[in-house]
């Protein structure tokens, strides 16, 4: 199939490799001409995926129309908070029956919309929009370490189409029709990963980590129930699987960012220590906390992370407040 990957960050570049290794014709769109030329000439993305050799057949361009022309699958690999503007600009150039695949894990600020909702509002029909989510740390996938992922779409046939296109010897994709659950799992896990990172920065051990992951899953599931997701999704790859990978791995930007905060860094210092990038969970904690309030869902971990990131609560005080919550049945 013809696949356009719009965005040459670490995950976009990795998925371009995944689709190419599955035998598809893939064009990777990069915003910067310098990066596009470097990838084309060296077969490596030194900014986001250093040391990984990309397939010779992978095309790279900065021309949006050239990337999207004839595409049967369009992968949206730009940051969540710029997705709306980008898709709005791309929509007139996206072929009428192309499947648009979201890989950004976040909630839009202000609107509190999930990424597929943003894509629909930007001009793409809902049944053409799918989401890819799961325990997929970019570098491990790029190194061809075996992993599984989930393709969710309200149109099951489209999910199966993407499933067939992405499957190769190191990626095993499953399908799902619960788009809400898959997206919420992907967005909320970043917030819990921040909490796990903060605990690591405080030199807290495995008991604390296990508690944060387990109770984090519980509150993500509560929010999912309130928003109409299938509870079973959160026990699967896009729920628990993604949560465990992101909370435990040093490759996780959210966990790393949280660790810096736990060590005493300010948000600005943590950003500087993580290559000048703010972790998605910092932004999403605000939106997810608002969603929880709007739907009367109790999300104490999310609220605590929000308070650290947006209300200057000290990390040590956050842990004290969580442990001092009233006792109740699990």
C-alpha positions as CSV (number, residue, x, y, z in Angstrom):
1,X,0.0,0.0,0.0
2,X,1.0,3.6,-0.3
3,X,1.6,5.1,3.1
4,X,2.3,8.8,3.9
5,X,3.8,9.4,7.4
6,X,3.4,13.0,8.2
7,X,6.1,13.9,10.8
8,X,9.7,12.8,11.2
9,X,9.9,12.7,14.9
10,X,11.0,9.5,16.7
11,X,7.7,7.7,16.5
12,X,6.8,8.9,13.0
13,X,10.2,7.8,11.7
14,X,9.9,4.5,13.5
15,X,6.5,3.8,12.0
16,X,7.7,4.8,8.5
17,X,10.3,2.0,9.0
18,X,7.7,-0.4,10.3
19,X,5.4,0.2,7.3
20,X,8.4,0.0,4.8
21,X,9.6,-3.3,6.4
22,X,6.1,-4.7,5.9
23,X,6.5,-4.2,2.2
24,X,4.6,-0.9,1.7
25,X,5.5,2.1,-0.4
26,X,6.2,4.7,2.3
27,X,6.9,8.5,2.0
28,X,8.0,10.3,5.2
29,X,7.2,14.0,5.3
30,X,9.7,16.1,7.3
31,X,9.0,19.8,8.1
32,X,12.7,20.8,7.8
33,X,14.5,20.6,4.5
34,X,17.9,20.0,6.3
35,X,16.5,16.9,8.2
36,X,14.9,15.5,5.0
37,X,18.1,15.7,3.1
38,X,20.1,14.2,6.0
39,X,17.7,11.2,6.2
40,X,17.7,10.8,2.4
41,X,21.5,10.9,2.2
42,X,22.5,8.9,5.3
43,X,19.4,6.7,5.8
44,X,19.4,7.8,9.5
45,X,17.4,10.4,11.5
46,X,20.2,11.7,13.8
47,X,17.9,14.2,15.6
48,X,15.3,11.7,16.8
49,X,16.5,8.1,16.0
50,X,20.3,8.1,16.0
51,X,22.0,4.9,15.1
52,X,19.0,3.3,13.4
53,X,19.4,2.5,9.7
54,X,16.3,3.2,7.7
55,X,15.2,1.2,4.6
56,X,16.6,2.3,1.3
57,X,13.1,2.2,-0.2
58,X,11.8,4.8,2.3
59,X,11.2,8.1,0.5
60,X,11.6,11.5,2.4
61,X,10.2,14.8,1.3
62,X,9.2,18.2,2.6
63,X,6.6,18.5,-0.1
64,X,3.2,17.9,1.5
65,X,1.4,17.3,-1.8
66,X,4.0,14.8,-2.9
67,X,3.8,12.9,0.4
68,X,0.0,12.7,0.4
69,X,-0.5,12.1,-3.3
70,X,-2.1,8.7,-3.9
71,X,-1.8,7.7,-0.2
72,X,-4.1,4.9,1.0
73,X,-3.0,5.4,4.7
74,X,-2.0,8.7,6.1
75,X,-0.2,8.6,9.5
76,X,-0.5,11.8,11.6
77,X,2.8,11.9,13.4
78,X,2.8,15.6,14.6
79,X,2.5,16.7,18.3
80,X,-1.0,16.5,19.7
81,X,-1.3,20.2,20.3
82,X,-0.5,21.1,16.6
83,X,-2.6,18.3,15.1
84,X,-5.7,20.3,14.4
85,X,-3.8,23.0,12.4
86,X,-1.8,20.4,10.5
87,X,-4.7,18.2,9.5
88,X,-6.8,21.2,8.5
89,X,-4.0,22.2,6.1
90,X,-3.6,18.7,4.8
91,X,-7.3,17.7,4.5
92,X,-7.8,19.1,0.9
93,X,-4.8,17.0,-0.3
94,X,-5.7,13.7,1.5
95,X,-7.2,11.2,-1.0
96,X,-11.0,10.9,-0.4
97,X,-10.9,7.2,0.7
98,X,-7.6,7.2,2.6
99,X,-7.5,6.0,6.1
100,X,-6.1,8.6,8.5
101,X,-4.2,7.0,11.4
102,X,-3.6,9.0,14.6
103,X,-0.4,8.1,16.6
104,X,-0.4,11.1,18.9
105,X,-1.2,10.4,22.5
106,X,-2.8,13.4,24.2
107,X,-5.9,15.5,24.8
108,X,-6.2,18.9,23.1
109,X,-5.9,21.9,25.4
110,X,-9.0,24.0,25.7
111,X,-11.4,21.7,23.8
112,X,-10.6,18.6,25.8
113,X,-10.9,16.6,22.6
114,X,-9.3,13.2,21.8
115,X,-7.0,13.2,18.8
116,X,-9.5,11.3,16.5
117,X,-12.1,13.9,17.4
118,X,-9.7,16.6,16.4
119,X,-9.1,14.9,13.1
120,X,-12.8,14.6,12.4
121,X,-13.3,18.3,13.2
122,X,-10.4,19.1,10.9
123,X,-12.3,17.6,8.0
124,X,-12.0,13.8,7.9
125,X,-15.0,11.5,8.2
126,X,-15.1,9.6,11.4
127,X,-15.2,6.1,9.8
128,X,-12.0,6.9,8.0
129,X,-10.1,7.8,11.2
130,X,-8.1,5.1,13.1
131,X,-5.7,5.2,16.1
132,X,-2.6,3.2,16.8
133,X,-1.7,2.6,20.4
134,X,0.0,0.2,22.7
135,X,3.3,-0.5,24.5
136,X,5.5,0.9,21.7
137,X,8.6,2.7,22.8
138,X,10.0,4.0,19.6
139,X,13.6,3.0,19.9
140,X,12.8,-0.6,20.9
141,X,10.5,-0.9,17.9
142,X,13.1,0.7,15.6
143,X,15.6,-1.9,16.9
144,X,13.1,-4.6,15.7
145,X,12.5,-5.9,19.2
146,X,9.2,-7.9,19.2
147,X,6.1,-5.8,20.2
148,X,2.4,-5.7,19.8
149,X,0.1,-2.8,19.1
150,X,-3.6,-2.0,18.6
151,X,-5.3,-0.5,15.6
152,X,-8.7,0.9,16.7
153,X,-11.4,2.3,14.3
154,X,-15.2,2.4,14.4
155,X,-15.0,0.8,10.9
156,X,-13.6,-2.6,11.7
157,X,-12.7,-3.3,8.1
158,X,-10.4,-0.2,8.0
159,X,-8.8,-1.4,11.2
160,X,-8.1,-4.7,9.5
161,X,-6.7,-2.9,6.5
162,X,-4.2,-1.0,8.6
163,X,-3.5,-4.2,10.6
164,X,-2.5,-6.0,7.4
165,X,-0.3,-3.1,6.2
166,X,1.6,-2.6,9.5
167,X,2.2,-6.3,10.4
168,X,5.8,-7.5,9.9
169,X,8.2,-9.9,11.6
170,X,8.6,-7.7,14.7
171,X,5.2,-6.0,15.0
172,X,2.0,-7.9,15.8
173,X,-1.0,-5.7,15.5
174,X,-4.5,-6.4,16.9
175,X,-7.7,-4.6,16.0
176,X,-10.3,-3.0,18.2
177,X,-13.4,-0.9,17.7
178,X,-13.1,1.0,21.0
179,X,-11.5,4.1,19.8
180,X,-12.4,6.0,23.0
181,X,-10.7,3.5,25.3
182,X,-7.6,3.2,23.2
183,X,-7.1,6.9,23.1
184,X,-7.8,7.5,26.7
185,X,-5.4,4.8,27.7
186,X,-2.7,6.4,25.6
187,X,-3.2,9.9,26.9
188,X,-3.7,9.1,30.6
189,X,-0.7,6.8,30.9
190,X,1.6,9.7,30.3
191,X,0.3,11.4,33.4
192,X,0.8,8.2,35.5
193,X,4.3,7.8,34.1
194,X,5.2,11.3,35.4
195,X,4.1,10.2,38.8
196,X,6.2,7.1,38.6
197,X,9.2,9.2,37.5
198,X,8.7,11.5,40.4
199,X,8.7,8.5,42.8
200,X,12.0,7.3,41.2
201,X,13.5,10.7,41.7
202,X,12.6,10.4,45.4
203,X,14.4,7.1,45.5
204,X,11.2,5.2,46.2
205,X,11.1,1.5,45.3
206,X,9.1,-1.1,43.5
207,X,6.2,-1.2,45.9
208,X,5.6,2.5,45.2
209,X,5.8,1.9,41.5
210,X,3.4,-1.0,41.5
211,X,1.0,1.0,43.6
212,X,1.1,4.0,41.3
213,X,0.6,1.8,38.2
214,X,-2.3,-0.2,39.7
215,X,-4.1,2.8,41.1
216,X,-3.4,4.7,38.0
217,X,-5.0,2.0,35.9
218,X,-8.1,2.2,38.2
219,X,-8.6,5.9,37.7
220,X,-8.0,5.7,34.0
221,X,-10.7,3.0,33.8
222,X,-13.1,5.1,35.8
223,X,-12.7,8.0,33.4
224,X,-13.1,5.6,30.5
225,X,-16.4,4.3,31.9
226,X,-17.7,7.8,32.2
227,X,-16.8,8.6,28.6
228,X,-18.3,5.5,27.1
229,X,-15.2,3.3,26.6
230,X,-15.2,-0.5,26.9
231,X,-13.7,-1.4,30.3
232,X,-12.0,-4.4,28.8
233,X,-9.8,-2.2,26.7
234,X,-7.9,-1.0,29.8
235,X,-6.8,-4.5,30.6
236,X,-5.3,-4.8,27.1
237,X,-2.3,-3.5,25.2
238,X,-3.6,0.0,24.8
239,X,-4.4,0.2,28.5
240,X,-2.3,-1.8,30.9
241,X,0.4,-2.7,28.3
242,X,1.1,0.9,27.4
243,X,0.9,2.0,31.0
244,X,3.5,-0.6,32.2
245,X,5.9,0.2,29.3
246,X,5.7,4.0,29.8
247,X,5.9,3.9,33.6
248,X,8.9,1.5,33.8
249,X,11.2,2.4,30.9
250,X,14.0,4.9,30.9
251,X,13.2,5.4,27.3
252,X,10.0,7.1,28.3
253,X,10.2,10.8,28.1
254,X,7.3,11.2,30.6
255,X,9.0,9.0,33.2
256,X,12.4,10.7,32.6
257,X,10.7,14.2,33.0
258,X,9.0,13.1,36.1
259,X,12.3,11.8,37.6
260,X,13.9,15.2,37.0
261,X,11.0,16.8,39.0
262,X,11.4,14.2,41.7
263,X,15.1,15.1,41.9
264,X,14.1,18.7,42.6
265,X,14.2,20.3,39.1
266,X,11.8,23.0,38.1
267,X,9.7,22.5,34.9
268,X,12.2,24.6,33.0
269,X,15.2,22.6,34.3
270,X,13.4,19.3,33.5
271,X,12.7,20.5,30.0
272,X,16.3,21.5,29.5
273,X,17.4,18.1,30.8
274,X,15.1,16.2,28.3
275,X,16.4,17.8,25.1
276,X,14.3,20.9,25.4
277,X,11.0,19.0,25.1
278,X,8.1,19.2,27.6
279,X,6.7,15.7,28.3
280,X,3.2,15.2,26.9
281,X,1.9,14.2,30.3
282,X,2.6,17.7,31.6
283,X,0.2,19.2,29.1
284,X,-2.3,16.4,29.3
285,X,-2.5,16.5,33.1
286,X,-4.3,19.8,32.8
287,X,-6.8,18.5,30.2
288,X,-7.4,15.2,31.8
289,X,-7.9,16.7,35.2
290,X,-10.5,19.0,33.6
291,X,-12.2,16.1,31.9
292,X,-12.3,14.3,35.3
293,X,-13.9,17.3,37.0
294,X,-16.4,17.8,34.2
295,X,-17.6,14.1,34.5
296,X,-17.3,13.9,38.3
297,X,-14.6,11.2,38.1
298,X,-12.2,10.8,41.1
299,X,-8.6,10.8,39.7
300,X,-6.3,11.5,42.6
301,X,-3.0,10.7,40.9
302,X,-3.9,12.9,37.9
303,X,-4.9,15.7,40.3
304,X,-1.6,15.3,42.2
305,X,0.5,15.4,39.0
306,X,-1.6,18.4,37.8
307,X,-0.9,20.2,41.1
308,X,2.9,19.6,40.7
309,X,3.0,20.7,37.1
310,X,0.6,23.6,37.2
311,X,0.2,24.7,40.8
312,X,3.8,24.5,42.1
313,X,3.0,21.7,44.6
314,X,6.3,20.1,45.8
315,X,6.8,16.4,44.7
316,X,7.4,15.3,48.3
317,X,4.2,17.1,49.4
318,X,2.3,15.3,46.6
319,X,3.3,11.9,48.0
320,X,2.3,12.9,51.5
321,X,-1.1,14.1,50.3
322,X,-1.7,10.9,48.4
323,X,-0.8,8.7,51.4
324,X,-3.0,10.8,53.6
325,X,-6.2,10.3,51.6
326,X,-9.2,8.8,53.4
327,X,-9.3,5.0,53.7
328,X,-11.8,3.1,51.6
329,X,-12.5,-0.2,49.9
330,X,-10.4,-1.1,46.8
